[in-house]
Amino acid sequence: MFKSMNKRITFNPEQCGGRPCIRGMRIRVKDVLDLLAAKVSRKEILEDYPYLEEADIDACLEYAAAETDHPVLLVS
């Protein structure tokens, strides 16, 4: 499931503060997720960012799903 994500999501401490980016470019995973959350269509994202590919958007979603799959401990 996460095979495409591993090739497309990159980390570089010298770029974007080490935040996860797409294929070494200066577009962060968060940027794509924010666009999707704002209900911007995939088609429009790809038109606005022609260097992105459909699989990059999929990888961002896969990354977000993997990052949220951990227990949350609440202290009362």
PDB file of N, H, CA, C and O in Angstrom:
ATOM      1  N   MET A   1       0.817  -1.209   0.000  1.00  0.00           N
ATOM      2  CA  MET A   1       0.000   0.000   0.000  1.00  0.00           C
ATOM      3  C   MET A   1       0.854   1.264   0.000  1.00  0.00           C
ATOM      4  O   MET A   1       0.525   2.235  -0.681  1.00  0.00           O
ATOM      5  N   PHE A   2       1.964   1.257   0.770  1.00  0.00           N
ATOM      6  H   PHE A   2       2.232   0.468   1.324  1.00  0.00           H
ATOM      7  CA  PHE A   2       2.756   2.467   0.904  1.00  0.00           C
ATOM      8  C   PHE A   2       3.977   2.479  -0.003  1.00  0.00           C
ATOM      9  O   PHE A   2       4.874   3.304   0.177  1.00  0.00           O
ATOM     10  N   LYS A   3       4.021   1.587  -0.962  1.00  0.00           N
ATOM     11  H   LYS A   3       3.292   0.918  -1.108  1.00  0.00           H
ATOM     12  CA  LYS A   3       5.174   1.505  -1.856  1.00  0.00           C
ATOM     13  C   LYS A   3       5.365   2.805  -2.635  1.00  0.00           C
ATOM     14  O   LYS A   3       6.483   3.315  -2.707  1.00  0.00           O
ATOM     15  N   SER A   4       4.297   3.350  -3.219  1.00  0.00           N
ATOM     16  H   SER A   4       3.389   2.936  -3.160  1.00  0.00           H
ATOM     17  CA  SER A   4       4.431   4.582  -4.001  1.00  0.00           C
ATOM     18  C   SER A   4       4.803   5.757  -3.111  1.00  0.00           C
ATOM     19  O   SER A   4       5.526   6.656  -3.540  1.00  0.00           O
ATOM     20  N   MET A   5       4.311   5.759  -1.869  1.00  0.00           N
ATOM     21  H   MET A   5       3.723   5.029  -1.520  1.00  0.00           H
ATOM     22  CA  MET A   5       4.621   6.841  -0.957  1.00  0.00           C
ATOM     23  C   MET A   5       6.121   6.902  -0.689  1.00  0.00           C
ATOM     24  O   MET A   5       6.702   7.987  -0.662  1.00  0.00           O
ATOM     25  N   ASN A   6       6.744   5.757  -0.493  1.00  0.00           N
ATOM     26  H   ASN A   6       6.271   4.876  -0.514  1.00  0.00           H
ATOM     27  CA  ASN A   6       8.162   5.734  -0.146  1.00  0.00           C
ATOM     28  C   ASN A   6       9.038   6.350  -1.227  1.00  0.00           C
ATOM     29  O   ASN A   6      10.088   6.912  -0.916  1.00  0.00           O
ATOM     30  N   LYS A   7       8.641   6.259  -2.460  1.00  0.00           N
ATOM     31  H   LYS A   7       7.787   5.803  -2.713  1.00  0.00           H
ATOM     32  CA  LYS A   7       9.426   6.825  -3.555  1.00  0.00           C
ATOM     33  C   LYS A   7       9.128   8.308  -3.759  1.00  0.00           C
ATOM     34  O   LYS A   7       9.969   9.040  -4.282  1.00  0.00           O
ATOM     35  N   ARG A   8       7.970   8.748  -3.362  1.00  0.00           N
ATOM     36  H   ARG A   8       7.287   8.153  -2.937  1.00  0.00           H
ATOM     37  CA  ARG A   8       7.522  10.097  -3.684  1.00  0.00           C
ATOM     38  C   ARG A   8       7.640  11.094  -2.541  1.00  0.00           C
ATOM     39  O   ARG A   8       7.781  12.291  -2.790  1.00  0.00           O
ATOM     40  N   ILE A   9       7.587  10.640  -1.315  1.00  0.00           N
ATOM     41  H   ILE A   9       7.473   9.668  -1.113  1.00  0.00           H
ATOM     42  CA  ILE A   9       7.683  11.534  -0.172  1.00  0.00           C
ATOM     43  C   ILE A   9       9.133  11.548   0.288  1.00  0.00           C
ATOM     44  O   ILE A   9       9.699  10.508   0.625  1.00  0.00           O
ATOM     45  N   THR A  10       9.728  12.738   0.298  1.00  0.00           N
ATOM     46  H   THR A  10       9.269  13.583   0.024  1.00  0.00           H
ATOM     47  CA  THR A  10      11.142  12.868   0.634  1.00  0.00           C
ATOM     48  C   THR A  10      11.320  13.803   1.828  1.00  0.00           C
ATOM     49  O   THR A  10      10.484  14.663   2.102  1.00  0.00           O
ATOM     50  N   PHE A  11      12.423  13.607   2.516  1.00  0.00           N
ATOM     51  H   PHE A  11      13.102  12.908   2.293  1.00  0.00           H
ATOM     52  CA  PHE A  11      12.767  14.422   3.680  1.00  0.00           C
ATOM     53  C   PHE A  11      14.189  14.929   3.488  1.00  0.00           C
ATOM     54  O   PHE A  11      15.098  14.156   3.190  1.00  0.00           O
ATOM     55  N   ASN A  12      14.372  16.227   3.659  1.00  0.00           N
ATOM     56  H   ASN A  12      13.633  16.856   3.901  1.00  0.00           H
ATOM     57  CA  ASN A  12      15.691  16.835   3.532  1.00  0.00           C
ATOM     58  C   ASN A  12      15.771  17.952   4.567  1.00  0.00           C
ATOM     59  O   ASN A  12      15.024  18.926   4.470  1.00  0.00           O
ATOM     60  N   PRO A  13      16.655  17.837   5.553  1.00  0.00           N
ATOM     61  CA  PRO A  13      16.742  18.870   6.583  1.00  0.00           C
ATOM     62  C   PRO A  13      17.104  20.246   6.033  1.00  0.00           C
ATOM     63  O   PRO A  13      16.890  21.257   6.702  1.00  0.00           O
ATOM     64  N   GLU A  14      17.643  20.290   4.837  1.00  0.00           N
ATOM     65  H   GLU A  14      17.817  19.469   4.293  1.00  0.00           H
ATOM     66  CA  GLU A  14      18.027  21.556   4.203  1.00  0.00           C
ATOM     67  C   GLU A  14      16.887  22.181   3.404  1.00  0.00           C
ATOM     68  O   GLU A  14      17.040  23.270   2.851  1.00  0.00           O
ATOM     69  N   GLN A  15      15.759  21.505   3.343  1.00  0.00           N
ATOM     70  H   GLN A  15      15.635  20.620   3.792  1.00  0.00           H
ATOM     71  CA  GLN A  15      14.650  21.958   2.491  1.00  0.00           C
ATOM     72  C   GLN A  15      13.358  21.982   3.295  1.00  0.00           C
ATOM     73  O   GLN A  15      12.998  20.989   3.928  1.00  0.00           O
ATOM     74  N   CYS A  16      12.670  23.098   3.271  1.00  0.00           N
ATOM     75  H   CYS A  16      12.963  23.905   2.757  1.00  0.00           H
ATOM     76  CA  CYS A  16      11.363  23.247   3.929  1.00  0.00           C
ATOM     77  C   CYS A  16      11.419  22.825   5.398  1.00  0.00           C
ATOM     78  O   CYS A  16      10.466  22.251   5.925  1.00  0.00           O
ATOM     79  N   GLY A  17      12.529  23.113   6.042  1.00  0.00           N
ATOM     80  H   GLY A  17      13.304  23.579   5.614  1.00  0.00           H
ATOM     81  CA  GLY A  17      12.675  22.794   7.454  1.00  0.00           C
ATOM     82  C   GLY A  17      12.624  21.311   7.770  1.00  0.00           C
ATOM     83  O   GLY A  17      12.300  20.925   8.893  1.00  0.00           O
ATOM     84  N   GLY A  18      12.941  20.478   6.791  1.00  0.00           N
ATOM     85  H   GLY A  18      13.204  20.792   5.879  1.00  0.00           H
ATOM     86  CA  GLY A  18      12.920  19.031   6.996  1.00  0.00           C
ATOM     87  C   GLY A  18      11.544  18.413   6.915  1.00  0.00           C
ATOM     88  O   GLY A  18      11.379  17.221   7.173  1.00  0.00           O
ATOM     89  N   ARG A  19      10.554  19.212   6.559  1.00  0.00           N
ATOM     90  H   ARG A  19      10.687  20.180   6.349  1.00  0.00           H
ATOM     91  CA  ARG A  19       9.194  18.691   6.448  1.00  0.00           C
ATOM     92  C   ARG A  19       9.075  17.789   5.221  1.00  0.00           C
ATOM     93  O   ARG A  19       9.826  17.949   4.259  1.00  0.00           O
ATOM     94  N   PRO A  20       8.136  16.844   5.249  1.00  0.00           N
ATOM     95  CA  PRO A  20       7.980  15.942   4.108  1.00  0.00           C
ATOM     96  C   PRO A  20       7.558  16.709   2.851  1.00  0.00           C
ATOM     97  O   PRO A  20       6.620  17.506   2.871  1.00  0.00           O
ATOM     98  N   CYS A  21       8.269  16.445   1.776  1.00  0.00           N
ATOM     99  H   CYS A  21       9.031  15.798   1.760  1.00  0.00           H
ATOM    100  CA  CYS A  21       8.015  17.091   0.482  1.00  0.00           C
ATOM    101  C   CYS A  21       7.755  16.029  -0.580  1.00  0.00           C
ATOM    102  O   CYS A  21       7.888  14.830  -0.331  1.00  0.00           O
ATOM    103  N   ILE A  22       7.389  16.488  -1.745  1.00  0.00           N
ATOM    104  H   ILE A  22       7.282  17.462  -1.947  1.00  0.00           H
ATOM    105  CA  ILE A  22       7.101  15.585  -2.857  1.00  0.00           C
ATOM    106  C   ILE A  22       8.302  15.543  -3.793  1.00  0.00           C
ATOM    107  O   ILE A  22       8.710  16.558  -4.358  1.00  0.00           O
ATOM    108  N   ARG A  23       8.857  14.341  -3.942  1.00  0.00           N
ATOM    109  H   ARG A  23       8.525  13.517  -3.483  1.00  0.00           H
ATOM    110  CA  ARG A  23       9.945  14.051  -4.877  1.00  0.00           C
ATOM    111  C   ARG A  23      11.064  15.086  -4.872  1.00  0.00           C
ATOM    112  O   ARG A  23      11.582  15.449  -5.928  1.00  0.00           O
ATOM    113  N   GLY A  24      11.436  15.562  -3.685  1.00  0.00           N
ATOM    114  H   GLY A  24      11.015  15.267  -2.827  1.00  0.00           H
ATOM    115  CA  GLY A  24      12.554  16.491  -3.578  1.00  0.00           C
ATOM    116  C   GLY A  24      12.237  17.910  -4.011  1.00  0.00           C
ATOM    117  O   GLY A  24      13.123  18.764  -4.007  1.00  0.00           O
ATOM    118  N   MET A  25      11.011  18.176  -4.380  1.00  0.00           N
ATOM    119  H   MET A  25      10.291  17.482  -4.384  1.00  0.00           H
ATOM    120  CA  MET A  25      10.615  19.530  -4.774  1.00  0.00           C
ATOM    121  C   MET A  25      10.247  20.325  -3.529  1.00  0.00           C
ATOM    122  O   MET A  25      10.127  19.762  -2.441  1.00  0.00           O
ATOM    123  N   ARG A  26      10.072  21.598  -3.685  1.00  0.00           N
ATOM    124  H   ARG A  26      10.169  22.055  -4.569  1.00  0.00           H
ATOM    125  CA  ARG A  26       9.731  22.454  -2.557  1.00  0.00           C
ATOM    126  C   ARG A  26       8.216  22.591  -2.380  1.00  0.00           C
ATOM    127  O   ARG A  26       7.725  23.654  -2.000  1.00  0.00           O
ATOM    128  N   ILE A  27       7.500  21.540  -2.649  1.00  0.00           N
ATOM    129  H   ILE A  27       7.899  20.676  -2.957  1.00  0.00           H
ATOM    130  CA  ILE A  27       6.084  21.515  -2.308  1.00  0.00           C
ATOM    131  C   ILE A  27       5.905  20.456  -1.227  1.00  0.00           C
ATOM    132  O   ILE A  27       6.241  19.285  -1.403  1.00  0.00           O
ATOM    133  N   ARG A  28       5.364  20.914  -0.105  1.00  0.00           N
ATOM    134  H   ARG A  28       5.092  21.866   0.039  1.00  0.00           H
ATOM    135  CA  ARG A  28       5.229  20.041   1.059  1.00  0.00           C
ATOM    136  C   ARG A  28       3.975  19.175   0.937  1.00  0.00           C
ATOM    137  O   ARG A  28       3.006  19.531   0.267  1.00  0.00           O
ATOM    138  N   VAL A  29       4.031  18.046   1.598  1.00  0.00           N
ATOM    139  H   VAL A  29       4.818  17.757   2.142  1.00  0.00           H
ATOM    140  CA  VAL A  29       2.856  17.178   1.687  1.00  0.00           C
ATOM    141  C   VAL A  29       1.698  17.979   2.263  1.00  0.00           C
ATOM    142  O   VAL A  29       0.567  17.866   1.789  1.00  0.00           O
ATOM    143  N   LYS A  30       1.972  18.787   3.282  1.00  0.00           N
ATOM    144  H   LYS A  30       2.891  18.879   3.667  1.00  0.00           H
ATOM    145  CA  LYS A  30       0.932  19.595   3.905  1.00  0.00           C
ATOM    146  C   LYS A  30       0.264  20.544   2.912  1.00  0.00           C
ATOM    147  O   LYS A  30      -0.942  20.777   2.996  1.00  0.00           O
ATOM    148  N   ASP A  31       1.019  21.081   1.992  1.00  0.00           N
ATOM    149  H   ASP A  31       1.999  20.891   1.924  1.00  0.00           H
ATOM    150  CA  ASP A  31       0.442  21.987   0.992  1.00  0.00           C
ATOM    151  C   ASP A  31      -0.639  21.275   0.177  1.00  0.00           C
ATOM    152  O   ASP A  31      -1.720  21.818  -0.051  1.00  0.00           O
ATOM    153  N   VAL A  32      -0.333  20.068  -0.253  1.00  0.00           N
ATOM    154  H   VAL A  32       0.546  19.627  -0.069  1.00  0.00           H
ATOM    155  CA  VAL A  32      -1.295  19.294  -1.046  1.00  0.00           C
ATOM    156  C   VAL A  32      -2.493  18.915  -0.179  1.00  0.00           C
ATOM    157  O   VAL A  32      -3.635  19.013  -0.627  1.00  0.00           O
ATOM    158  N   LEU A  33      -2.243  18.488   1.047  1.00  0.00           N
ATOM    159  H   LEU A  33      -1.314  18.408   1.411  1.00  0.00           H
ATOM    160  CA  LEU A  33      -3.340  18.119   1.941  1.00  0.00           C
ATOM    161  C   LEU A  33      -4.231  19.312   2.244  1.00  0.00           C
ATOM    162  O   LEU A  33      -5.453  19.173   2.306  1.00  0.00           O
ATOM    163  N   ASP A  34      -3.633  20.479   2.433  1.00  0.00           N
ATOM    164  H   ASP A  34      -2.641  20.591   2.382  1.00  0.00           H
ATOM    165  CA  ASP A  34      -4.430  21.691   2.667  1.00  0.00           C
ATOM    166  C   ASP A  34      -5.325  22.005   1.474  1.00  0.00           C
ATOM    167  O   ASP A  34      -6.477  22.400   1.650  1.00  0.00           O
ATOM    168  N   LEU A  35      -4.807  21.834   0.272  1.00  0.00           N
ATOM    169  H   LEU A  35      -3.871  21.513   0.129  1.00  0.00           H
ATOM    170  CA  LEU A  35      -5.618  22.067  -0.928  1.00  0.00           C
ATOM    171  C   LEU A  35      -6.786  21.085  -0.994  1.00  0.00           C
ATOM    172  O   LEU A  35      -7.920  21.473  -1.277  1.00  0.00           O
ATOM    173  N   LEU A  36      -6.502  19.827  -0.733  1.00  0.00           N
ATOM    174  H   LEU A  36      -5.581  19.512  -0.503  1.00  0.00           H
ATOM    175  CA  LEU A  36      -7.573  18.827  -0.752  1.00  0.00           C
ATOM    176  C   LEU A  36      -8.613  19.121   0.326  1.00  0.00           C
ATOM    177  O   LEU A  36      -9.811  18.970   0.087  1.00  0.00           O
ATOM    178  N   ALA A  37      -8.167  19.536   1.507  1.00  0.00           N
ATOM    179  H   ALA A  37      -7.193  19.658   1.701  1.00  0.00           H
ATOM    180  CA  ALA A  37      -9.085  19.862   2.594  1.00  0.00           C
ATOM    181  C   ALA A  37      -9.954  21.070   2.248  1.00  0.00           C
ATOM    182  O   ALA A  37     -11.083  21.186   2.722  1.00  0.00           O
ATOM    183  N   ALA A  38      -9.420  21.965   1.419  1.00  0.00           N
ATOM    184  H   ALA A  38      -8.502  21.871   1.033  1.00  0.00           H
ATOM    185  CA  ALA A  38     -10.174  23.143   0.974  1.00  0.00           C
ATOM    186  C   ALA A  38     -11.091  22.812  -0.207  1.00  0.00           C
ATOM    187  O   ALA A  38     -11.684  23.701  -0.819  1.00  0.00           O
ATOM    188  N   LYS A  39     -11.192  21.530  -0.509  1.00  0.00           N
ATOM    189  H   LYS A  39     -10.711  20.808  -0.011  1.00  0.00           H
ATOM    190  CA  LYS A  39     -12.056  21.032  -1.583  1.00  0.00           C
ATOM    191  C   LYS A  39     -11.602  21.449  -2.983  1.00  0.00           C
ATOM    192  O   LYS A  39     -12.413  21.555  -3.904  1.00  0.00           O
ATOM    193  N   VAL A  40     -10.292  21.685  -3.130  1.00  0.00           N
ATOM    194  H   VAL A  40      -9.633  21.599  -2.382  1.00  0.00           H
ATOM    195  CA  VAL A  40      -9.728  21.918  -4.456  1.00  0.00           C
ATOM    196  C   VAL A  40      -9.634  20.550  -5.131  1.00  0.00           C
ATOM    197  O   VAL A  40      -9.126  19.598  -4.538  1.00  0.00           O
ATOM    198  N   SER A  41     -10.113  20.452  -6.346  1.00  0.00           N
ATOM    199  H   SER A  41     -10.525  21.225  -6.828  1.00  0.00           H
ATOM    200  CA  SER A  41     -10.123  19.155  -7.030  1.00  0.00           C
ATOM    201  C   SER A  41      -8.706  18.738  -7.422  1.00  0.00           C
ATOM    202  O   SER A  41      -7.807  19.565  -7.574  1.00  0.00           O
ATOM    203  N   ARG A  42      -8.543  17.437  -7.577  1.00  0.00           N
ATOM    204  H   ARG A  42      -9.274  16.765  -7.453  1.00  0.00           H
ATOM    205  CA  ARG A  42      -7.256  16.915  -8.053  1.00  0.00           C
ATOM    206  C   ARG A  42      -6.890  17.544  -9.390  1.00  0.00           C
ATOM    207  O   ARG A  42      -5.739  17.910  -9.628  1.00  0.00           O
ATOM    208  N   LYS A  43      -7.882  17.662 -10.248  1.00  0.00           N
ATOM    209  H   LYS A  43      -8.817  17.364 -10.055  1.00  0.00           H
ATOM    210  CA  LYS A  43      -7.642  18.227 -11.576  1.00  0.00           C
ATOM    211  C   LYS A  43      -7.081  19.647 -11.462  1.00  0.00           C
ATOM    212  O   LYS A  43      -6.124  20.003 -12.149  1.00  0.00           O
ATOM    213  N   GLU A  44      -7.688  20.449 -10.588  1.00  0.00           N
ATOM    214  H   GLU A  44      -8.466  20.160 -10.030  1.00  0.00           H
ATOM    215  CA  GLU A  44      -7.224  21.822 -10.427  1.00  0.00           C
ATOM    216  C   GLU A  44      -5.826  21.875  -9.808  1.00  0.00           C
ATOM    217  O   GLU A  44      -5.005  22.705 -10.200  1.00  0.00           O
ATOM    218  N   ILE A  45      -5.554  20.998  -8.848  1.00  0.00           N
ATOM    219  H   ILE A  45      -6.221  20.324  -8.529  1.00  0.00           H
ATOM    220  CA  ILE A  45      -4.213  20.946  -8.249  1.00  0.00           C
ATOM    221  C   ILE A  45      -3.186  20.627  -9.324  1.00  0.00           C
ATOM    222  O   ILE A  45      -2.138  21.269  -9.397  1.00  0.00           O
ATOM    223  N   LEU A  46      -3.482  19.645 -10.151  1.00  0.00           N
ATOM    224  H   LEU A  46      -4.333  19.123 -10.091  1.00  0.00           H
ATOM    225  CA  LEU A  46      -2.544  19.249 -11.209  1.00  0.00           C
ATOM    226  C   LEU A  46      -2.384  20.339 -12.266  1.00  0.00           C
ATOM    227  O   LEU A  46      -1.313  20.471 -12.859  1.00  0.00           O
ATOM    228  N   GLU A  47      -3.433  21.115 -12.506  1.00  0.00           N
ATOM    229  H   GLU A  47      -4.303  21.007 -12.024  1.00  0.00           H
ATOM    230  CA  GLU A  47      -3.324  22.233 -13.453  1.00  0.00           C
ATOM    231  C   GLU A  47      -2.481  23.363 -12.856  1.00  0.00           C
ATOM    232  O   GLU A  47      -1.667  23.969 -13.553  1.00  0.00           O
ATOM    233  N   ASP A  48      -2.680  23.641 -11.569  1.00  0.00           N
ATOM    234  H   ASP A  48      -3.341  23.148 -11.004  1.00  0.00           H
ATOM    235  CA  ASP A  48      -1.943  24.723 -10.914  1.00  0.00           C
ATOM    236  C   ASP A  48      -0.485  24.368 -10.648  1.00  0.00           C
ATOM    237  O   ASP A  48       0.377  25.246 -10.594  1.00  0.00           O
ATOM    238  N   TYR A  49      -0.217  23.079 -10.483  1.00  0.00           N
ATOM    239  H   TYR A  49      -0.917  22.366 -10.526  1.00  0.00           H
ATOM    240  CA  TYR A  49       1.137  22.582 -10.215  1.00  0.00           C
ATOM    241  C   TYR A  49       1.466  21.510 -11.258  1.00  0.00           C
ATOM    242  O   TYR A  49       1.410  20.320 -10.951  1.00  0.00           O
ATOM    243  N   PRO A  50       1.806  21.912 -12.475  1.00  0.00           N
ATOM    244  CA  PRO A  50       1.984  20.948 -13.565  1.00  0.00           C
ATOM    245  C   PRO A  50       3.116  19.945 -13.358  1.00  0.00           C
ATOM    246  O   PRO A  50       3.167  18.926 -14.046  1.00  0.00           O
ATOM    247  N   TYR A  51       4.017  20.216 -12.425  1.00  0.00           N
ATOM    248  H   TYR A  51       3.975  21.044 -11.866  1.00  0.00           H
ATOM    249  CA  TYR A  51       5.109  19.280 -12.152  1.00  0.00           C
ATOM    250  C   TYR A  51       4.669  18.168 -11.212  1.00  0.00           C
ATOM    251  O   TYR A  51       5.416  17.212 -10.999  1.00  0.00           O
ATOM    252  N   LEU A  52       3.468  18.273 -10.644  1.00  0.00           N
ATOM    253  H   LEU A  52       2.861  19.048 -10.816  1.00  0.00           H
ATOM    254  CA  LEU A  52       2.927  17.192  -9.817  1.00  0.00           C
ATOM    255  C   LEU A  52       2.258  16.147 -10.693  1.00  0.00           C
ATOM    256  O   LEU A  52       1.819  16.429 -11.808  1.00  0.00           O
ATOM    257  N   GLU A  53       2.193  14.954 -10.171  1.00  0.00           N
ATOM    258  H   GLU A  53       2.549  14.725  -9.265  1.00  0.00           H
ATOM    259  CA  GLU A  53       1.527  13.846 -10.850  1.00  0.00           C
ATOM    260  C   GLU A  53       0.420  13.309  -9.944  1.00  0.00           C
ATOM    261  O   GLU A  53       0.448  13.502  -8.728  1.00  0.00           O
ATOM    262  N   GLU A  54      -0.533  12.647 -10.542  1.00  0.00           N
ATOM    263  H   GLU A  54      -0.556  12.490 -11.529  1.00  0.00           H
ATOM    264  CA  GLU A  54      -1.638  12.053  -9.795  1.00  0.00           C
ATOM    265  C   GLU A  54      -1.118  11.172  -8.651  1.00  0.00           C
ATOM    266  O   GLU A  54      -1.666  11.193  -7.549  1.00  0.00           O
ATOM    267  N   ALA A  55      -0.077  10.412  -8.916  1.00  0.00           N
ATOM    268  H   ALA A  55       0.368  10.395  -9.811  1.00  0.00           H
ATOM    269  CA  ALA A  55       0.490   9.528  -7.895  1.00  0.00           C
ATOM    270  C   ALA A  55       1.090  10.307  -6.725  1.00  0.00           C
ATOM    271  O   ALA A  55       1.181   9.772  -5.620  1.00  0.00           O
ATOM    272  N   ASP A  56       1.500  11.560  -6.944  1.00  0.00           N
ATOM    273  H   ASP A  56       1.425  11.995  -7.842  1.00  0.00           H
ATOM    274  CA  ASP A  56       2.004  12.385  -5.854  1.00  0.00           C
ATOM    275  C   ASP A  56       0.879  12.695  -4.863  1.00  0.00           C
ATOM    276  O   ASP A  56       1.089  12.671  -3.650  1.00  0.00           O
ATOM    277  N   ILE A  57      -0.296  12.980  -5.378  1.00  0.00           N
ATOM    278  H   ILE A  57      -0.467  12.999  -6.364  1.00  0.00           H
ATOM    279  CA  ILE A  57      -1.449  13.252  -4.520  1.00  0.00           C
ATOM    280  C   ILE A  57      -1.811  11.996  -3.735  1.00  0.00           C
ATOM    281  O   ILE A  57      -2.091  12.066  -2.538  1.00  0.00           O
ATOM    282  N   ASP A  58      -1.805  10.858  -4.402  1.00  0.00           N
ATOM    283  H   ASP A  58      -1.577  10.801  -5.374  1.00  0.00           H
ATOM    284  CA  ASP A  58      -2.068   9.590  -3.710  1.00  0.00           C
ATOM    285  C   ASP A  58      -1.063   9.371  -2.588  1.00  0.00           C
ATOM    286  O   ASP A  58      -1.435   8.953  -1.492  1.00  0.00           O
ATOM    287  N   ALA A  59       0.212   9.651  -2.857  1.00  0.00           N
ATOM    288  H   ALA A  59       0.515   9.990  -3.747  1.00  0.00           H
ATOM    289  CA  ALA A  59       1.254   9.452  -1.855  1.00  0.00           C
ATOM    290  C   ALA A  59       1.045  10.368  -0.650  1.00  0.00           C
ATOM    291  O   ALA A  59       1.300   9.966   0.486  1.00  0.00           O
ATOM    292  N   CYS A  60       0.585  11.590  -0.889  1.00  0.00           N
ATOM    293  H   CYS A  60       0.377  11.916  -1.811  1.00  0.00           H
ATOM    294  CA  CYS A  60       0.305  12.508   0.222  1.00  0.00           C
ATOM    295  C   CYS A  60      -0.798  11.953   1.112  1.00  0.00           C
ATOM    296  O   CYS A  60      -0.703  12.011   2.338  1.00  0.00           O
ATOM    297  N   LEU A  61      -1.834  11.422   0.498  1.00  0.00           N
ATOM    298  H   LEU A  61      -1.911  11.375  -0.498  1.00  0.00           H
ATOM    299  CA  LEU A  61      -2.926  10.834   1.278  1.00  0.00           C
ATOM    300  C   LEU A  61      -2.470   9.594   2.028  1.00  0.00           C
ATOM    301  O   LEU A  61      -2.850   9.393   3.182  1.00  0.00           O
ATOM    302  N   GLU A  62      -1.666   8.768   1.392  1.00  0.00           N
ATOM    303  H   GLU A  62      -1.357   8.932   0.455  1.00  0.00           H
ATOM    304  CA  GLU A  62      -1.122   7.587   2.058  1.00  0.00           C
ATOM    305  C   GLU A  62      -0.241   7.995   3.240  1.00  0.00           C
ATOM    306  O   GLU A  62      -0.294   7.374   4.302  1.00  0.00           O
ATOM    307  N   TYR A  63       0.558   9.026   3.053  1.00  0.00           N
ATOM    308  H   TYR A  63       0.601   9.530   2.190  1.00  0.00           H
ATOM    309  CA  TYR A  63       1.428   9.506   4.123  1.00  0.00           C
ATOM    310  C   TYR A  63       0.591   9.997   5.303  1.00  0.00           C
ATOM    311  O   TYR A  63       0.883   9.668   6.453  1.00  0.00           O
ATOM    312  N   ALA A  64      -0.436  10.776   5.025  1.00  0.00           N
ATOM    313  H   ALA A  64      -0.674  11.044   4.091  1.00  0.00           H
ATOM    314  CA  ALA A  64      -1.298  11.296   6.088  1.00  0.00           C
ATOM    315  C   ALA A  64      -1.977  10.154   6.840  1.00  0.00           C
ATOM    316  O   ALA A  64      -2.075  10.192   8.066  1.00  0.00           O
ATOM    317  N   ALA A  65      -2.439   9.156   6.127  1.00  0.00           N
ATOM    318  H   ALA A  65      -2.360   9.125   5.130  1.00  0.00           H
ATOM    319  CA  ALA A  65      -3.087   8.006   6.766  1.00  0.00           C
ATOM    320  C   ALA A  65      -2.093   7.268   7.665  1.00  0.00           C
ATOM    321  O   ALA A  65      -2.440   6.879   8.780  1.00  0.00           O
ATOM    322  N   ALA A  66      -0.888   7.077   7.200  1.00  0.00           N
ATOM    323  H   ALA A  66      -0.605   7.393   6.294  1.00  0.00           H
ATOM    324  CA  ALA A  66       0.125   6.367   7.989  1.00  0.00           C
ATOM    325  C   ALA A  66       0.511   7.170   9.228  1.00  0.00           C
ATOM    326  O   ALA A  66       0.738   6.594  10.292  1.00  0.00           O
ATOM    327  N   GLU A  67       0.587   8.477   9.101  1.00  0.00           N
ATOM    328  H   GLU A  67       0.403   8.945   8.237  1.00  0.00           H
ATOM    329  CA  GLU A  67       0.995   9.324  10.221  1.00  0.00           C
ATOM    330  C   GLU A  67      -0.069   9.420  11.308  1.00  0.00           C
ATOM    331  O   GLU A  67       0.251   9.734  12.454  1.00  0.00           O
ATOM    332  N   THR A  68      -1.308   9.158  10.975  1.00  0.00           N
ATOM    333  H   THR A  68      -1.568   8.903  10.044  1.00  0.00           H
ATOM    334  CA  THR A  68      -2.370   9.243  11.978  1.00  0.00           C
ATOM    335  C   THR A  68      -2.671   7.895  12.612  1.00  0.00           C
ATOM    336  O   THR A  68      -3.559   7.797  13.459  1.00  0.00           O
ATOM    337  N   ASP A  69      -1.956   6.870  12.221  1.00  0.00           N
ATOM    338  H   ASP A  69      -1.234   6.950  11.533  1.00  0.00           H
ATOM    339  CA  ASP A  69      -2.207   5.522  12.736  1.00  0.00           C
ATOM    340  C   ASP A  69      -1.308   5.219  13.936  1.00  0.00           C
ATOM    341  O   ASP A  69      -0.407   4.382  13.866  1.00  0.00           O
ATOM    342  N   HIS A  70      -1.575   5.917  15.027  1.00  0.00           N
ATOM    343  H   HIS A  70      -2.307   6.597  15.084  1.00  0.00           H
ATOM    344  CA  HIS A  70      -0.846   5.659  16.259  1.00  0.00           C
ATOM    345  C   HIS A  70      -1.761   5.955  17.444  1.00  0.00           C
ATOM    346  O   HIS A  70      -2.692   6.752  17.332  1.00  0.00           O
ATOM    347  N   PRO A  71      -1.497   5.319  18.562  1.00  0.00           N
ATOM    348  CA  PRO A  71      -2.360   5.551  19.720  1.00  0.00           C
ATOM    349  C   PRO A  71      -2.153   6.963  20.276  1.00  0.00           C
ATOM    350  O   PRO A  71      -1.062   7.528  20.200  1.00  0.00           O
ATOM    351  N   VAL A  72      -3.210   7.502  20.825  1.00  0.00           N
ATOM    352  H   VAL A  72      -4.097   7.044  20.888  1.00  0.00           H
ATOM    353  CA  VAL A  72      -3.157   8.807  21.483  1.00  0.00           C
ATOM    354  C   VAL A  72      -3.379   8.571  22.965  1.00  0.00           C
ATOM    355  O   VAL A  72      -4.404   8.020  23.366  1.00  0.00           O
ATOM    356  N   LEU A  73      -2.426   8.984  23.771  1.00  0.00           N
ATOM    357  H   LEU A  73      -1.593   9.432  23.445  1.00  0.00           H
ATOM    358  CA  LEU A  73      -2.534   8.814  25.208  1.00  0.00           C
ATOM    359  C   LEU A  73      -3.051  10.109  25.826  1.00  0.00           C
ATOM    360  O   LEU A  73      -2.487  11.183  25.613  1.00  0.00           O
ATOM    361  N   LEU A  74      -4.110   9.993  26.580  1.00  0.00           N
ATOM    362  H   LEU A  74      -4.568   9.121  26.753  1.00  0.00           H
ATOM    363  CA  LEU A  74      -4.695  11.143  27.246  1.00  0.00           C
ATOM    364  C   LEU A  74      -4.358  11.089  28.733  1.00  0.00           C
ATOM    365  O   LEU A  74      -4.495  10.051  29.380  1.00  0.00           O
ATOM    366  N   VAL A  75      -3.923  12.206  29.248  1.00  0.00           N
ATOM    367  H   VAL A  75      -3.812  13.049  28.722  1.00  0.00           H
ATOM    368  CA  VAL A  75      -3.609  12.283  30.673  1.00  0.00           C
ATOM    369  C   VAL A  75      -4.695  13.110  31.326  1.00  0.00           C
ATOM    370  O   VAL A  75      -5.004  14.218  30.886  1.00  0.00           O
ATOM    371  N   SER A  76      -5.275  12.554  32.390  1.00  0.00           N
ATOM    372  H   SER A  76      -5.024  11.654  32.747  1.00  0.00           H
ATOM    373  CA  SER A  76      -6.337  13.310  33.059  1.00  0.00           C
ATOM    374  C   SER A  76      -5.928  13.781  34.428  1.00  0.00           C
ATOM    375  O   SER A  76      -6.713  14.431  35.118  1.00  0.00           O
TER     376      SER A  76
END
